[in-house]
Amino acid sequence: MMLEYARDEAEAKNWEIAEVAWVPGSMEAPLALDRMLQNEDVHGAVVLGIIERGQTDHGLVMGQSVTKAIIELQIVHNKPIGLGIIGPGAEPEHIEPRLEPHARAAVGAVAAMVG
């Protein structure tokens, strides 16, 4: 669902989505991004996902680690990355109302930085 909102937002900005990568979990997102951003034809990226609240602080640790890695990738590649990850700590009732705004805002953030 988030991908459809992001595609719609990109289309409204006349942007082409060059590649979509699915990863098994949030921890793999930075590696997928790094590989994507090495392509000269890719001018920015968007990361979408959900980190739900669990029984432990694992999700919080993952969310912080992934966010830090994403910020570092922006600097290394000098390309913007829109962060459309809901959470960490998202409860089931938080997810649905945030799908569209988070996806669209992530695309908007990249648009603002690419110009």
C-alpha positions as a LaTeX table, in Angstrom:
\begin{tabular}{lrrr}
\hline
Residue & $x$ (\AA) & $y$ (\AA) & $z$ (\AA) \\
\hline
Met1 & 0.00 & 0.00 & 0.00 \\
Met2 & 2.78 & 2.47 & 0.87 \\
Leu3 & 4.49 & 1.73 & $-2.43$ \\
Glu4 & 1.34 & 2.66 & $-4.35$ \\
Tyr5 & 1.13 & 6.00 & $-2.52$ \\
Ala6 & 4.81 & 6.65 & $-3.21$ \\
Arg7 & 4.38 & 5.74 & $-6.89$ \\
Asp8 & 1.40 & 8.09 & $-7.14$ \\
Glu9 & 3.36 & 10.93 & $-5.54$ \\
Ala10 & 6.36 & 10.32 & $-7.81$ \\
Glu11 & 4.09 & 10.29 & $-10.86$ \\
Ala12 & 2.52 & 13.59 & $-9.78$ \\
Lys13 & 6.04 & 15.05 & $-9.75$ \\
Asn14 & 6.83 & 13.52 & $-13.17$ \\
Trp15 & 9.49 & 11.30 & $-11.67$ \\
Glu16 & 10.49 & 7.88 & $-12.86$ \\
Ile17 & 11.00 & 5.17 & $-10.27$ \\
Ala18 & 14.14 & 3.45 & $-11.51$ \\
Glu19 & 14.09 & 0.48 & $-9.17$ \\
Val20 & 12.12 & $-1.08$ & $-6.33$ \\
Ala21 & 13.95 & $-3.35$ & $-3.91$ \\
Trp22 & 12.20 & $-5.53$ & $-1.36$ \\
Val23 & 14.20 & $-6.54$ & 1.69 \\
Pro24 & 13.45 & $-9.12$ & 4.39 \\
Gly25 & 13.65 & $-6.59$ & 7.22 \\
Ser26 & 14.62 & $-3.05$ & 8.12 \\
Met27 & 18.22 & $-4.03$ & 8.85 \\
Glu28 & 18.77 & $-4.92$ & 5.18 \\
Ala29 & 17.43 & $-1.60$ & 3.87 \\
Pro30 & 20.74 & 0.32 & 4.15 \\
Leu31 & 22.61 & $-2.28$ & 2.09 \\
Ala32 & 19.93 & $-2.22$ & $-0.61$ \\
Leu33 & 20.07 & 1.59 & $-0.59$ \\
Asp34 & 23.85 & 1.65 & $-0.82$ \\
Arg35 & 23.76 & $-0.60$ & $-3.87$ \\
Met36 & 21.05 & 1.51 & $-5.49$ \\
Leu37 & 22.71 & 4.85 & $-4.81$ \\
Gln38 & 25.92 & 3.74 & $-6.53$ \\
Asn39 & 24.04 & 4.06 & $-9.84$ \\
Glu40 & 24.75 & 7.47 & $-11.41$ \\
Asp41 & 21.23 & 7.57 & $-12.86$ \\
Val42 & 19.66 & 7.37 & $-9.38$ \\
His43 & 19.37 & 10.87 & $-7.90$ \\
Gly44 & 17.64 & 9.95 & $-4.64$ \\
Ala45 & 15.81 & 7.17 & $-2.89$ \\
Val46 & 12.83 & 6.51 & $-0.65$ \\
Val47 & 12.67 & 3.94 & 2.13 \\
Leu48 & 9.25 & 2.67 & 3.18 \\
Gly49 & 8.32 & 0.29 & 5.94 \\
Ile50 & 6.92 & $-0.35$ & 9.38 \\
Ile51 & 8.72 & $-1.15$ & 12.61 \\
Glu52 & 6.05 & $-2.38$ & 15.00 \\
Arg53 & 6.16 & $-2.36$ & 18.76 \\
Gly54 & 7.39 & $-5.66$ & 20.11 \\
Gln55 & 7.80 & $-7.24$ & 23.50 \\
Thr56 & 11.33 & $-5.82$ & 23.88 \\
Asp57 & 13.32 & $-2.76$ & 22.78 \\
His58 & 14.58 & $-4.61$ & 19.69 \\
Gly59 & 12.43 & $-2.50$ & 17.35 \\
Leu60 & 13.67 & 0.72 & 18.90 \\
Val61 & 17.29 & $-0.36$ & 18.52 \\
Met62 & 16.64 & $-1.43$ & 14.92 \\
Gly63 & 14.88 & 1.83 & 14.10 \\
Gln64 & 17.69 & 3.94 & 15.50 \\
Ser65 & 20.39 & 1.87 & 13.79 \\
Val66 & 18.66 & 1.91 & 10.42 \\
Thr67 & 17.96 & 5.64 & 10.60 \\
Lys68 & 21.61 & 6.36 & 11.45 \\
Ala69 & 22.80 & 4.20 & 8.55 \\
Ile70 & 20.40 & 5.93 & 6.15 \\
Ile71 & 21.62 & 9.37 & 7.21 \\
Glu72 & 25.22 & 8.25 & 6.68 \\
Leu73 & 24.36 & 6.95 & 3.19 \\
Gln74 & 22.92 & 10.36 & 2.26 \\
Ile75 & 26.20 & 12.00 & 3.18 \\
Val76 & 28.44 & 9.38 & 1.53 \\
His77 & 26.52 & 9.42 & $-1.76$ \\
Asn78 & 25.40 & 13.07 & $-1.59$ \\
Lys79 & 21.91 & 11.95 & $-2.59$ \\
Pro80 & 18.72 & 12.48 & $-0.57$ \\
Ile81 & 16.85 & 9.58 & 0.99 \\
Gly82 & 13.22 & 10.07 & 2.01 \\
Leu83 & 12.48 & 8.22 & 5.23 \\
Gly84 & 8.98 & 6.73 & 5.11 \\
Ile85 & 9.33 & 4.24 & 7.94 \\
Ile86 & 6.45 & 4.12 & 10.40 \\
Gly87 & 7.79 & 3.49 & 13.89 \\
Pro88 & 9.69 & 2.18 & 15.67 \\
Gly89 & 7.14 & 1.21 & 18.23 \\
Ala90 & 4.10 & 1.49 & 15.99 \\
Glu91 & 0.96 & $-0.03$ & 17.46 \\
Pro92 & $-1.50$ & $-1.70$ & 15.07 \\
Glu93 & $-3.91$ & 1.26 & 15.29 \\
His94 & $-1.12$ & 3.68 & 14.32 \\
Ile95 & $-0.25$ & 1.98 & 11.06 \\
Glu96 & $-3.21$ & 2.45 & 8.68 \\
Pro97 & $-3.62$ & 6.22 & 9.19 \\
Arg98 & 0.10 & 6.77 & 8.61 \\
Leu99 & 0.61 & 4.72 & 5.44 \\
Glu100 & $-0.29$ & 7.42 & 2.95 \\
Pro101 & 1.17 & 10.49 & 4.69 \\
His102 & 4.50 & 8.79 & 5.44 \\
Ala103 & 4.89 & 7.48 & 1.88 \\
Arg104 & 4.00 & 10.79 & 0.27 \\
Ala105 & 6.16 & 12.81 & 2.68 \\
Ala106 & 9.17 & 10.59 & 1.95 \\
Val107 & 8.84 & 11.31 & $-1.78$ \\
Gly108 & 8.27 & 15.00 & $-1.02$ \\
Ala109 & 11.45 & 15.15 & 1.06 \\
Val110 & 13.52 & 13.82 & $-1.83$ \\
Ala111 & 11.81 & 16.23 & $-4.23$ \\
Ala112 & 12.66 & 19.16 & $-1.97$ \\
Met113 & 16.33 & 18.19 & $-1.86$ \\
Val114 & 16.78 & 17.25 & $-5.52$ \\
Gly115 & 15.09 & 20.44 & $-6.66$ \\
\hline
\end{tabular}
